[in-house]
Amino acid sequence: MILFTDFDGTITQQDVLDEVLTRFASSEWLEIEKQWVSGAIGSLDCLRAQMALVQARTSDIETLLDSIEIDPTFESFLTFCFTREIPLRIVSDNFQWFIRHILNKNFPDYAAILKTVPIFANEVKMMGTRLEFGFPYSGGACTHGCATCKAEIIRKARETENDEVIFIGDGMSDRFGARQADLVFAKSHLLEYCHREGIEVIPFEQFSKIQRWVETKKQAPTKQKI
């Protein structure tokens, strides 16, 4: 199997981008958020407009990132996937800089393991006190205007790997990725969406539940064809 997981609100206990915007952007970002929630714009246009409002120094942003909390069971899950050679991939509308900083801060002894986890996310760098960003995983076959097209990333994986796809997430940006998966682990808004749309889903709050499920799945005997 291949495991695709969201980052904000899934691996982390807070929505990282919301924290950055709340701290370093004008309140205009909330009106832009409403447009995205209503479906008037996609997450690409939403993020481009919101992040343009951010004014901060690199040190200010990194201090905030240092305060972000991780699911306390994710450490065990990360090492479990590595030792069992189960592919784990992060797909996120967040930015690679932010994600890598948070992971490296929380898991300083796991640099080698973290290098084995691909991160599909947006790009950002500081230009003075402003952010300059790019969206390498948008566009293509995406018809929803996503900043990171999680559905397309999963579709491309299926082209080369004939494995069961497990998707893990929590929010609205995970909807289209969830629709491409064989099974979804979800909480919060994504759980409600899956129930509403009839998508096969298992509720979860922490990665420990997913780890137990994967362990059981791996230990189950394979049925022999007669």
N, C-alpha and C positions, 0 to 999 in steps of 0.2 A: 504494500500500500504506500501511497504518498500522502503526506499531511501538509496541507496549506493552512496557515493561520494568519489572521489579522493581528495587528499590533495594539493600537489604541483601544483601551477598554477591554481588551482580550488578554494579552500578555501583561499590559499595564493595568493598574487599578483606576487610573484617571485617563481621560481623553487628553493626550499630550497637546494636540493642536489647539484645543479649546483653552487649555491652560496658558499657552503662549499668547493666543489672541486676547484673552482676558487681561493678561498682564501688560502686553506691549502694543496693543492696537486700540484705536478709537472704537467707541461702541457701535459704529457703523457696521462692524463685522456681524453683529447680530441680525441686522436687516438682510444682509446677504445670505446668512444662514437660513432665514425663513424662505427665501426664494428657492434655495436648494431643497429644503424639506418639502416644499409644495410641488416640486418637480418642474419649476419654471426654468431652472438652469441645472446643468450637470455639475459633478464635483470638480471638474477641471476649471470651469469658469468661476465656480465658487471659491476655490482655493487661490486662484490667481488674483481675484479681487480682494479676498481677505488678507492674504499675506502681504499684499502691496501696502497695507495699512500699518504693518509692523515697523516700529522704530526701536532699536535696541543695540547694545554692544554685544559682541560675541560672549564676553564674560557673563553678561546678564542672562543671556539665553542658557548658557551652560550651567549656571547656578540654578536656574529653574529646572533644567533637565535632571540635575543631581537630586532634586527633591521628589521626582516621580517614583512611585512605588510599583513594584512588580508582584504579580501573583506569587505568593510564597512557595507554591508547589511547582512553579515553572522550572526551577533549577533541576529538580529530580527528573522532570519530563525531558528536559534538554539532554541530560546525560543518558537517560534511558534510550532515547531515539538514536543517539550517537553509538552507544555500545551495542544496540540491537540492529544497527545499520538500516534504520527506517528513515527514508528521506523526509526532512522537515524543511519547509520553505515559508518565509514570511512575505505576505502580500499586503501592501498598505498604501493608503492615501497620504501617509505621513512622509517625512523626508529622511533620506538615508543618513544624513549627518545626525539628526536627532535620535533615530533608532539605534545607530551604532554607539553613540555616546552613552545612551541609557543602558544598553546591554553590557558594554565594556565596564561601566561604572559598577553595575550590580554583579558582574561575573568576571572579576579581574583574573581569576585563575583558570578561566575556560577559553582563553584566546584561540587555542587550536581547534576546539569544538565549534566556536562561533564562526570560524572561517569556513566550516563545512555547511553552514546554513545560508543559502542564497537569500538575498533581500531584494524583493521587487518593490521599489518605492521611488518617490520623486527625488530630484536633486536640488540642492540649495547651497548657496555660499553667501558670505557677507560682503557687501560693498559699502564700506563706511558703516552707517547705522541702518542701512536698508538691506533687504534680502533680494538676491537674484536667484531665480529658480527655473527649473526645467522639468519636463514631464516625459521621460523616455518610454514609459509604458502606457501612454494614452494613444488615441487615434487608432489606426489600423482598422480592424473589423468592428470596433466599438461603436454602437449606435446610441449609447446612453450619455455620452459626453463625460466619461470617467477620467479622473486624473491618473489613476492606475487601473487599467482594465483587468480586473481579477478574472473575469470570465475568459478573456483571450489568453491569459497566462496559463490557465488550466487547460484550455483547448489545445494549446501548443504542446503541453506536457503529454497529453493523450496521444498526440501524433507519433511520439517516439517511445512512450512507456505504457505498456498495457497493464496498468496497475489500478487498484481501487483507489479512488480519490476521496479523501476525507477533508472536509472544510470546517474550520473553526472560526467563529466570529461572534460579533455582538451588535453591530449597528447597521444603519441604512446603506452604507457604502459596501456592505458585504452581500447585499441581495443577489447581485448578478453572479458572483462567484458561487454562492450557495446553489444556484439553479444548475450549475454545471457539475456539481459533486454527486458522488454515489450516496454519501451520507453526510449529514451536517451535525456538528455539535454547536449549540447556540445558547445565548442568553440575551436578556434585555430585548431591544427592538427587533433583532434578527430572529429570535425565538418566536415572537408574535407574528412576524412576517411568514415564517415557515409554516406555522400552524394555519395561518389564513390561506396560504397558497397550496397547502397539501404537500409540502416538501418533507421527505423523511428526515426527522430531526430528533436528537437526544439532548435534553436540557443539561446544562452544566454550569457550575459556578467557579470551579478551579480545575487546573490541568490534571490534578491527581485522579479525577474521575475518568478523564480521557485515557490516562496511562493505564488504569485498571482495565478499561475496556479493551485497549490494544493488547495488553498482556493476555487477557482471556481469549481474544481473537487469535493470537499467535499460537496459543496452546491447544486450540480446538483441533481435533483430528480432521484430516482432509477426507472427504467422502470419495470412495473409489468407484469408478464407473464399472458397471456390470456388463 
